[in-house]
Amino acid sequence: DELTGLINRREIARRLGCALGQARGCAGRHTLCYLDLDQFKLVNDTCGHAAGDVLLRQLASNIASHLRSTDWLGRLGGDEFAILLCDTPLAGAERAAQKINEAVAAGGFTWGERLFCPTCSIGVVEVTADAPDIGWLLRAADTACYLAKEAGRNRIRVYQESDAALIRRVDEME
């Protein structure tokens, strides 16, 4: 990604495909997190895109500092990021997502005289052999993230096939 130096959407898809292949071969248990910065538009609208760019770079650095060397972070576009927690089952991923969420909230962002307290919403989905493809994984994590935002932002939502709200949202998207 030109702005943040992270991997971009194309490389995210490639690596996610590898993770899905590992899950199908029983060689790993991974979790995908879809992170969206809450109210990012406020920074861009009040301080300009230069401020938003600085915030995105700081956010990327902050998140990366809370990941293990085996995990990866990429920018999907705008203020949306993908995180793959390698060899991490769902329970461990929820704890890791909570730490990331807390780190973002603790970071703060100052531009000139303005102080912002950024937060993020995170959707989490386990990468399993049952996932049809990488597009489905990204949509599932995005849907969970959307519902975290809808529930009040600054939250984590885990994708579960039995979740009625998630099923409704997927149906609406389709």
N, C-alpha and C positions, 0 to 999 in steps of 0.2 A: 504494500500500500504506500503510495507516494507521500501521503501526509504523515502517517504514524511510523512507517518503517516495519509494520507488522505484515504478516502474510495477507494476501488479498482474497477476494471471494473465490477466484479460480483455484488457488492453492488450498483454500479451506475445503472446497469440494473434493479435491484430489486426496487430501489427507483424511477427510471424513470417509471417503470410499475405502481407503486402506483400513481404517478402524472398523468399518462394517465388515470388510473381508476377514479381519481377525476374529470378530465376534462370530461370524458364520463358521470359522474354522476352529472355534473353541479356544483361541489363543489369547484372549483378552476380554476384559469386562470394562468398558469405557462409558463415560457419560458426557453428553454434549450440553453445554450451557449457552443460552442465547441471552445476551445482555444488552439492554437498551437504556441509555441515559435518560432519566426523567427530566422533563421540561428543558431540554437542551435548546429548544427554539427561543426561550427567554434570553439566554446568553447572546445568541446570534442577533435577535431583534433589538436588544437594548445596548449591546456593545459592539456589534459588527461581527462579520465572519472571521476576522483575524483573531478575535478573542475566542470564538468557538474552536478555531483550529488549535490554538494553544491549549485550551481545555482538553480537546481530544488527545493531543500528544501527552499531556500530563496524566490523563486517565489511563492511557495505554501503558505508560511506564509504571504507574501505581499498581494496576492489575497484574502486569507481568511480574512484578516483584513479589507477588503472593502466590505464584505458581511454582511447581516443581520443574526440574529440568526436563522431565519426560512429558509434561503437559505442553499444550500450545495455545496461543492466542492469536486471533486474526480479526481484521476489520471487514465486516460484510459490506459496509457503506454507511454514510451519514454518521449517526451516533449508535450504530448497532455493531456488536462484536460477538464472535463465536469463541468459545473456550472448550477445548477437549481435555478432560481429566482422564488421563490414561490409567488403566488398571485400577479404576475406582468404581466400586458399586454405588448404587443410588444413595444409600445412607451416608457414605463418606462424601459423596458429591454435594449433598445438601449442606453438610458442615462446611465444605470448602466454599460453596456459593455464599453462605452466610458470612464467612470471613471476608470474601471479596466485597460483598454488599456493605459491610461495616467499614472496610478500608476506603471505599469510594465516599461514603458519607462523612468519614473523618477527615478526608483530604482537603476540603474547602478549595475555593478558587477566587483569587482576587484579580480584578482588572481595573486599573486606575483606582478610583475611590470606591468601587463597587465590590462587595463581597457576596459570593454565591456559595451555597451549600449543596453541591450536587449529590443526587442519590441515583440509584439505578434499580431497575426491575429485571429479574432474571427468571427465565424459563429453563427447566431442566428436563432432559429425557435420557433414558438409558439406551445405549447403543447395543441392541440385541440382534440375534440372528433372525428374529421375526420382522424386523424393519424391512419394508419393501425396497427402499432405496434411500439415497442421501437426501433427495428432495423431500421425502416424507419425514426424515429426521429433522431437517431444518424447519419444516412447517409445524411439526409437533412442538418443537422447542419455542418457535415463534408464537404459536398459539398460547402456550403456557405463559410466556412472557407478557403477551397481550392481556391475559386474564389477571396477571399480577398487577399490571398497571391499572386495569379496570377496578380492581379491589382496593385501590388507594395508593398505588405506587410504592417504591422502596420496599418491595417484597420479593419473595421467591415462590415460584409455583412449579410443582413437579407434574409432568405429564403422566396421567394414568388413564388407560383406555376406558376404565369404568366411571370416570368423572363426567357427570351429566353436562356441566358447563363447558368442558372441553369438547365433548361430542357436538353440542349445539354450535360452538364456534367453528369447528371443522366443517360442519354441514353448511354454515353460512359462507365460509370461504370457498367451498366447492361450488 
